[in-house]
């Protein structure tokens, strides 16, 4: 029996509608509670201010540019930027510029 889990993600989001149904990988046997999300936000897309009470997040930008509102601070991010958002910190996201913002999110529950 393998000690690892491998899944090929064959369909990644390409439309605004798909953004609402983004890819989430959280399989039994993986690190307890860890989730992985691949996101593509199209130009003009916005994620309203929200807060995760029970989980911290890492957001890694693969391509494009975005603006993150973190506890009232405005931070611009681009490819290869990594942002840690601890549980209980308010955040919002918006694309910046005329291209898609592609990023991955790792989310882990508090212990």
TORMAR-610633 format. One record per atom (N, C-alpha, C): x, y, z; atom name; residue number from 1; chain. Coordinates in steps of 0.2 Angstrom, whole numbers. Each point is the difference from the previous one (the first is absolute). Layout:
<atoms>
+-------+-------+-------+-------+-----+--------+
|  east | north |    up | atomo | num | cadena |
+-------+-------+-------+-------+-----+--------+
|     X |     Y |     Z |    CA | NUM |      A |
...
+-------+-------+-------+-------+-----+--------+
</atoms>
This chain:
<atoms>
+-------+-------+-------+-------+-----+--------+
|  east | north |    up | atomo | num | cadena |
+-------+-------+-------+-------+-----+--------+
|     4 |    -6 |     0 |     N |   1 |      A |
|    -4 |     6 |     0 |    CA |   1 |      A |
|     4 |     6 |     0 |     C |   1 |      A |
|    -1 |     5 |    -4 |     N |   2 |      A |
|     4 |     6 |    -1 |    CA |   2 |      A |
|    -1 |     4 |     6 |     C |   2 |      A |
|     6 |     4 |     2 |     N |   3 |      A |
|     0 |     4 |     6 |    CA |   3 |      A |
|    -2 |     8 |    -3 |     C |   3 |      A |
|    -1 |     0 |    -6 |     N |   4 |      A |
|    -2 |     7 |    -2 |    CA |   4 |      A |
|    -6 |     0 |    -4 |     C |   4 |      A |
|    -3 |     6 |    -2 |     N |   5 |      A |
|    -6 |     0 |    -4 |    CA |   5 |      A |
|     2 |     5 |    -6 |     C |   5 |      A |
|    -2 |    -3 |    -6 |     N |   6 |      A |
|     1 |     4 |    -6 |    CA |   6 |      A |
|    -6 |     0 |    -4 |     C |   6 |      A |
|    -2 |     6 |    -2 |     N |   7 |      A |
|    -6 |     1 |    -4 |    CA |   7 |      A |
|     2 |     5 |    -6 |     C |   7 |      A |
|    -2 |    -1 |    -6 |     N |   8 |      A |
|     1 |     4 |    -5 |    CA |   8 |      A |
|    -6 |     5 |    -1 |     C |   8 |      A |
|     1 |     6 |     0 |     N |   9 |      A |
|    -6 |     5 |     0 |    CA |   9 |      A |
|    -1 |     1 |    -7 |     C |   9 |      A |
|    -5 |    -3 |    -4 |     N |  10 |      A |
|    -1 |     1 |    -7 |    CA |  10 |      A |
|    -3 |     6 |    -2 |     C |  10 |      A |
|    -5 |     3 |     4 |     N |  11 |      A |
|    -3 |     6 |    -2 |    CA |  11 |      A |
|     1 |     5 |     5 |     C |  11 |      A |
|     3 |     5 |    -1 |     N |  12 |      A |
|     1 |     6 |     4 |    CA |  12 |      A |
|    -4 |     6 |    -3 |     C |  12 |      A |
|    -2 |     4 |     5 |     N |  13 |      A |
|    -5 |     6 |    -2 |    CA |  13 |      A |
|     2 |     4 |    -6 |     C |  13 |      A |
|    -5 |     2 |    -4 |     N |  14 |      A |
|     2 |     4 |    -6 |    CA |  14 |      A |
|    -5 |     6 |    -1 |     C |  14 |      A |
|    -6 |    -1 |     4 |     N |  15 |      A |
|    -5 |     6 |    -1 |    CA |  15 |      A |
|    -2 |     2 |     7 |     C |  15 |      A |
|    -3 |     6 |     0 |     N |  16 |      A |
|    -2 |     3 |     6 |    CA |  16 |      A |
|    -5 |    -5 |     4 |     C |  16 |      A |
|    -4 |    -3 |    -4 |     N |  17 |      A |
|    -4 |    -5 |     3 |    CA |  17 |      A |
|     4 |    -6 |     4 |     C |  17 |      A |
|     5 |    -2 |    -4 |     N |  18 |      A |
|     4 |    -5 |     3 |    CA |  18 |      A |
|     4 |     2 |     6 |     C |  18 |      A |
|     1 |     7 |     1 |     N |  19 |      A |
|     3 |     3 |     6 |    CA |  19 |      A |
|    -4 |    -2 |     6 |     C |  19 |      A |
|    -6 |     1 |    -1 |     N |  20 |      A |
|    -5 |    -2 |     6 |    CA |  20 |      A |
|     0 |    -7 |     2 |     C |  20 |      A |
|     3 |    -4 |    -5 |     N |  21 |      A |
|     0 |    -8 |     1 |    CA |  21 |      A |
|     7 |    -2 |    -1 |     C |  21 |      A |
|     5 |     3 |     3 |     N |  22 |      A |
|     7 |    -1 |    -1 |    CA |  22 |      A |
|     2 |    -7 |     3 |     C |  22 |      A |
|     6 |    -2 |    -2 |     N |  23 |      A |
|     3 |    -6 |     1 |    CA |  23 |      A |
|     2 |     0 |     8 |     C |  23 |      A |
|    -3 |    -5 |     3 |     N |  24 |      A |
|     2 |    -1 |     7 |    CA |  24 |      A |
|     3 |    -7 |     1 |     C |  24 |      A |
|     6 |    -1 |     3 |     N |  25 |      A |
|     2 |    -7 |     1 |    CA |  25 |      A |
|     1 |    -1 |     7 |     C |  25 |      A |
|    -4 |    -4 |     3 |     N |  26 |      A |
|     0 |    -2 |     7 |    CA |  26 |      A |
|    -2 |    -7 |     1 |     C |  26 |      A |
|     5 |    -4 |    -1 |     N |  27 |      A |
|    -2 |    -7 |     0 |    CA |  27 |      A |
|     2 |    -4 |     6 |     C |  27 |      A |
|    -4 |    -5 |     2 |     N |  28 |      A |
|     1 |    -4 |     6 |    CA |  28 |      A |
|     7 |    -3 |     0 |     C |  28 |      A |
|     3 |     0 |     5 |     N |  29 |      A |
|     7 |    -3 |     1 |    CA |  29 |      A |
|     5 |     6 |    -1 |     C |  29 |      A |
|    -2 |     6 |    -3 |     N |  30 |      A |
|     5 |     5 |     0 |    CA |  30 |      A |
|     1 |     3 |     7 |     C |  30 |      A |
|     5 |     5 |     0 |     N |  31 |      A |
|     1 |     3 |     7 |    CA |  31 |      A |
|    -7 |     2 |     2 |     C |  31 |      A |
|    -1 |    -1 |     7 |     N |  32 |      A |
|    -7 |     1 |     3 |    CA |  32 |      A |
|    -2 |     7 |    -1 |     C |  32 |      A |
|    -6 |     1 |    -4 |     N |  33 |      A |
|    -3 |     6 |    -1 |    CA |  33 |      A |
|     3 |     5 |    -5 |     C |  33 |      A |
|     6 |    -2 |    -3 |     N |  34 |      A |
|     3 |     5 |    -5 |    CA |  34 |      A |
|    -4 |     0 |    -6 |     C |  34 |      A |
|    -1 |     6 |    -3 |     N |  35 |      A |
|    -3 |     0 |    -6 |    CA |  35 |      A |
|     5 |     4 |    -5 |     C |  35 |      A |
|    -1 |    -2 |    -6 |     N |  36 |      A |
|     4 |     4 |    -6 |    CA |  36 |      A |
|    -5 |     2 |    -5 |     C |  36 |      A |
|     0 |     6 |    -2 |     N |  37 |      A |
|    -4 |     3 |    -5 |    CA |  37 |      A |
|     4 |     4 |    -5 |     C |  37 |      A |
|    -2 |    -2 |    -6 |     N |  38 |      A |
|     3 |     4 |    -6 |    CA |  38 |      A |
|    -5 |     5 |    -3 |     C |  38 |      A |
|     2 |     6 |     0 |     N |  39 |      A |
|    -5 |     5 |    -1 |    CA |  39 |      A |
|     2 |     4 |    -6 |     C |  39 |      A |
|    -5 |     2 |    -5 |     N |  40 |      A |
|     1 |     5 |    -5 |    CA |  40 |      A |
|    -5 |     5 |     0 |     C |  40 |      A |
|     2 |     6 |     2 |     N |  41 |      A |
|    -4 |     6 |     0 |    CA |  41 |      A |
|     1 |     4 |    -6 |     C |  41 |      A |
|    -6 |     1 |    -4 |     N |  42 |      A |
|     0 |     4 |    -6 |    CA |  42 |      A |
|     1 |     8 |     2 |     C |  42 |      A |
|     2 |     4 |    -5 |     N |  43 |      A |
|     0 |     7 |     1 |    CA |  43 |      A |
|    -6 |     3 |     3 |     C |  43 |      A |
|     0 |     4 |     5 |     N |  44 |      A |
|    -6 |     3 |     3 |    CA |  44 |      A |
|    -3 |    -5 |     5 |     C |  44 |      A |
|     2 |    -6 |     1 |     N |  45 |      A |
|    -3 |    -4 |     5 |    CA |  45 |      A |
|     2 |     2 |     7 |     C |  45 |      A |
|    -4 |    -1 |     5 |     N |  46 |      A |
|     0 |     3 |     7 |    CA |  46 |      A |
|    -2 |    -6 |     5 |     C |  46 |      A |
|     4 |    -1 |     5 |     N |  47 |      A |
|    -2 |    -4 |     6 |    CA |  47 |      A |
|    -1 |     5 |     5 |     C |  47 |      A |
|    -7 |     0 |     3 |     N |  48 |      A |
|    -1 |     5 |     5 |    CA |  48 |      A |
|     4 |    -1 |     6 |     C |  48 |      A |
|     0 |     5 |     5 |     N |  49 |      A |
|     3 |    -1 |     6 |    CA |  49 |      A |
|    -3 |    -6 |     4 |     C |  49 |      A |
|     4 |    -4 |     3 |     N |  50 |      A |
|    -2 |    -6 |     4 |    CA |  50 |      A |
|     5 |    -2 |     5 |     C |  50 |      A |
|    -1 |    -5 |     4 |     N |  51 |      A |
|     5 |    -2 |     5 |    CA |  51 |      A |
|    -1 |    -7 |     1 |     C |  51 |      A |
|     5 |    -4 |     1 |     N |  52 |      A |
|     0 |    -7 |     2 |    CA |  52 |      A |
|     2 |     0 |     7 |     C |  52 |      A |
|    -5 |    -2 |     4 |     N |  53 |      A |
|     2 |     0 |     7 |    CA |  53 |      A |
|     4 |    -7 |     2 |     C |  53 |      A |
|    -2 |    -5 |    -3 |     N |  54 |      A |
|     3 |    -6 |     2 |    CA |  54 |      A |
|     6 |    -3 |    -4 |     C |  54 |      A |
|     3 |     4 |    -5 |     N |  55 |      A |
|     5 |    -3 |    -4 |    CA |  55 |      A |
|     5 |     6 |    -2 |     C |  55 |      A |
|     6 |    -1 |    -1 |     N |  56 |      A |
|     5 |     4 |    -3 |    CA |  56 |      A |
|     1 |    -1 |    -7 |     C |  56 |      A |
|     2 |     4 |    -4 |     N |  57 |      A |
|     1 |    -1 |    -7 |    CA |  57 |      A |
|     6 |     3 |    -3 |     C |  57 |      A |
|     3 |    -4 |    -5 |     N |  58 |      A |
|     6 |     3 |    -4 |    CA |  58 |      A |
|    -3 |     1 |    -7 |     C |  58 |      A |
|     1 |     5 |    -3 |     N |  59 |      A |
|    -1 |     2 |    -7 |    CA |  59 |      A |
|     6 |     1 |    -4 |     C |  59 |      A |
|     1 |    -4 |    -5 |     N |  60 |      A |
|     6 |     1 |    -4 |    CA |  60 |      A |
|    -2 |     2 |    -7 |     C |  60 |      A |
|     2 |     5 |    -3 |     N |  61 |      A |
|    -2 |     3 |    -7 |    CA |  61 |      A |
|     4 |    -4 |    -5 |     C |  61 |      A |
|    -3 |    -3 |    -5 |     N |  62 |      A |
|     4 |    -3 |    -5 |    CA |  62 |      A |
|     1 |     5 |    -6 |     C |  62 |      A |
|    -5 |     4 |    -2 |     N |  63 |      A |
|     0 |     4 |    -5 |    CA |  63 |      A |
|    -5 |     6 |     1 |     C |  63 |      A |
|     1 |     5 |    -4 |     N |  64 |      A |
|    -5 |     6 |     1 |    CA |  64 |      A |
|     2 |     4 |     6 |     C |  64 |      A |
|    -5 |     5 |     1 |     N |  65 |      A |
|     1 |     4 |     6 |    CA |  65 |      A |
|    -7 |     1 |     3 |     C |  65 |      A |
|     1 |     1 |     7 |     N |  66 |      A |
|    -6 |     1 |     4 |    CA |  66 |      A |
|     1 |     5 |     6 |     C |  66 |      A |
|    -5 |     2 |     3 |     N |  67 |      A |
|     0 |     4 |     6 |    CA |  67 |      A |
|    -3 |    -4 |     5 |     C |  67 |      A |
|     3 |     0 |     6 |     N |  68 |      A |
|    -3 |    -3 |     6 |    CA |  68 |      A |
|    -1 |     5 |     5 |     C |  68 |      A |
|    -6 |     0 |     3 |     N |  69 |      A |
|    -1 |     5 |     6 |    CA |  69 |      A |
|     0 |    -4 |     6 |     C |  69 |      A |
|     6 |     1 |     4 |     N |  70 |      A |
|     1 |    -4 |     6 |    CA |  70 |      A |
|     0 |     4 |     6 |     C |  70 |      A |
|    -6 |    -1 |     4 |     N |  71 |      A |
|     0 |     4 |     6 |    CA |  71 |      A |
|     0 |     8 |    -1 |     C |  71 |      A |
|    -3 |     2 |    -6 |     N |  72 |      A |
|     0 |     7 |    -2 |    CA |  72 |      A |
|     6 |     2 |    -4 |     C |  72 |      A |
|     5 |    -4 |     0 |     N |  73 |      A |
|     6 |     2 |    -4 |    CA |  73 |      A |
|    -1 |    -3 |    -8 |     C |  73 |      A |
|     2 |     4 |    -4 |     N |  74 |      A |
|     0 |    -1 |    -8 |    CA |  74 |      A |
|     7 |    -3 |    -2 |     C |  74 |      A |
|     0 |    -6 |    -2 |     N |  75 |      A |
|     6 |    -3 |    -2 |    CA |  75 |      A |
|    -1 |    -3 |    -8 |     C |  75 |      A |
|     5 |     3 |    -4 |     N |  76 |      A |
|     0 |    -3 |    -7 |    CA |  76 |      A |
|     4 |    -6 |     0 |     C |  76 |      A |
|    -2 |    -5 |    -4 |     N |  77 |      A |
|     4 |    -6 |    -1 |    CA |  77 |      A |
|     0 |    -2 |    -7 |     C |  77 |      A |
|     6 |    -4 |    -2 |     N |  78 |      A |
|     1 |    -2 |    -7 |    CA |  78 |      A |
|     4 |    -7 |     1 |     C |  78 |      A |
|     1 |    -2 |    -6 |     N |  79 |      A |
|     3 |    -7 |     0 |    CA |  79 |      A |
|     6 |    -1 |     5 |     C |  79 |      A |
|     0 |    -6 |     3 |     N |  80 |      A |
|     4 |    -2 |     5 |    CA |  80 |      A |
|     0 |     3 |     7 |     C |  80 |      A |
|    -6 |     4 |     1 |     N |  81 |      A |
|    -1 |     3 |     7 |    CA |  81 |      A |
|    -4 |    -5 |     4 |     C |  81 |      A |
|     2 |    -1 |     6 |     N |  82 |      A |
|    -3 |    -4 |     5 |    CA |  82 |      A |
|    -3 |     4 |     6 |     C |  82 |      A |
|    -6 |    -1 |     1 |     N |  83 |      A |
|    -3 |     4 |     6 |    CA |  83 |      A |
|    -3 |    -5 |     5 |     C |  83 |      A |
|     1 |     1 |     6 |     N |  84 |      A |
|    -2 |    -4 |     6 |    CA |  84 |      A |
|    -6 |     4 |     3 |     C |  84 |      A |
|    -6 |    -3 |     0 |     N |  85 |      A |
|    -5 |     4 |     4 |    CA |  85 |      A |
|    -2 |    -5 |     6 |     C |  85 |      A |
|     1 |     3 |     6 |     N |  86 |      A |
|    -1 |    -4 |     6 |    CA |  86 |      A |
|    -8 |     0 |     1 |     C |  86 |      A |
|    -2 |    -5 |     3 |     N |  87 |      A |
|    -7 |    -1 |     2 |    CA |  87 |      A |
|    -2 |     7 |     4 |     C |  87 |      A |
|    -6 |     2 |    -2 |     N |  88 |      A |
|    -3 |     6 |     4 |    CA |  88 |      A |
|     2 |     7 |    -3 |     C |  88 |      A |
|     4 |     0 |    -6 |     N |  89 |      A |
|     2 |     6 |    -4 |    CA |  89 |      A |
|    -5 |     1 |    -5 |     C |  89 |      A |
|    -3 |     6 |    -1 |     N |  90 |      A |
|    -5 |     1 |    -5 |    CA |  90 |      A |
|     4 |     1 |    -7 |     C |  90 |      A |
|    -3 |    -2 |    -5 |     N |  91 |      A |
|     4 |     0 |    -7 |    CA |  91 |      A |
|    -5 |     1 |    -5 |     C |  91 |      A |
|     2 |     3 |    -6 |     N |  92 |      A |
|    -4 |     1 |    -6 |    CA |  92 |      A |
|     5 |    -1 |    -6 |     C |  92 |      A |
|    -3 |    -2 |    -6 |     N |  93 |      A |
|     5 |     0 |    -6 |    CA |  93 |      A |
|    -3 |     3 |    -6 |     C |  93 |      A |
|     4 |     2 |    -4 |     N |  94 |      A |
|    -2 |     3 |    -6 |    CA |  94 |      A |
|     5 |     0 |    -5 |     C |  94 |      A |
|    -2 |    -2 |    -7 |     N |  95 |      A |
|     5 |     0 |    -5 |    CA |  95 |      A |
|     3 |     7 |    -1 |     C |  95 |      A |
|     6 |     1 |    -3 |     N |  96 |      A |
|     3 |     6 |    -1 |    CA |  96 |      A |
|     3 |     0 |    -8 |     C |  96 |      A |
|    -2 |     4 |    -4 |     N |  97 |      A |
|     2 |     0 |    -7 |    CA |  97 |      A |
|    -5 |    -3 |    -4 |     C |  97 |      A |
|     2 |    -1 |    -6 |     N |  98 |      A |
|    -5 |    -3 |    -5 |    CA |  98 |      A |
|     1 |    -8 |    -1 |     C |  98 |      A |
|     4 |    -3 |     4 |     N |  99 |      A |
|     1 |    -7 |    -1 |    CA |  99 |      A |
|    -3 |    -4 |     6 |     C |  99 |      A |
|     0 |    -7 |    -1 |     N | 100 |      A |
|    -3 |    -4 |     5 |    CA | 100 |      A |
|     6 |     0 |     6 |     C | 100 |      A |
|    -3 |    -1 |     6 |     N | 101 |      A |
|     4 |    -1 |     6 |    CA | 101 |      A |
|     0 |    -8 |     2 |     C | 101 |      A |
|     5 |    -3 |    -1 |     N | 102 |      A |
|     0 |    -7 |     2 |    CA | 102 |      A |
|     4 |    -2 |     6 |     C | 102 |      A |
|    -3 |    -3 |     5 |     N | 103 |      A |
|     4 |    -1 |     6 |    CA | 103 |      A |
|    -3 |    -7 |     3 |     C | 103 |      A |
|     4 |    -3 |     5 |     N | 104 |      A |
|    -2 |    -5 |     4 |    CA | 104 |      A |
|    -1 |     2 |     7 |     C | 104 |      A |
|    -4 |    -4 |     4 |     N | 105 |      A |
|    -2 |     1 |     7 |    CA | 105 |      A |
|     1 |    -6 |     3 |     C | 105 |      A |
|     4 |     0 |     6 |     N | 106 |      A |
|     1 |    -6 |     4 |    CA | 106 |      A |
|    -3 |     3 |     7 |     C | 106 |      A |
|    -5 |    -4 |     2 |     N | 107 |      A |
|    -4 |     2 |     6 |    CA | 107 |      A |
|     1 |    -6 |     5 |     C | 107 |      A |
|     1 |     2 |     6 |     N | 108 |      A |
|     1 |    -5 |     6 |    CA | 108 |      A |
|    -4 |     2 |     6 |     C | 108 |      A |
|    -3 |    -5 |     3 |     N | 109 |      A |
|    -4 |     2 |     6 |    CA | 109 |      A |
|     5 |     1 |     6 |     C | 109 |      A |
|    -3 |     4 |     5 |     N | 110 |      A |
|     4 |     1 |     6 |    CA | 110 |      A |
|     0 |    -6 |     4 |     C | 110 |      A |
|     5 |    -1 |     3 |     N | 111 |      A |
|     1 |    -6 |     4 |    CA | 111 |      A |
|    -4 |     1 |     7 |     C | 111 |      A |
+-------+-------+-------+-------+-----+--------+
</atoms>
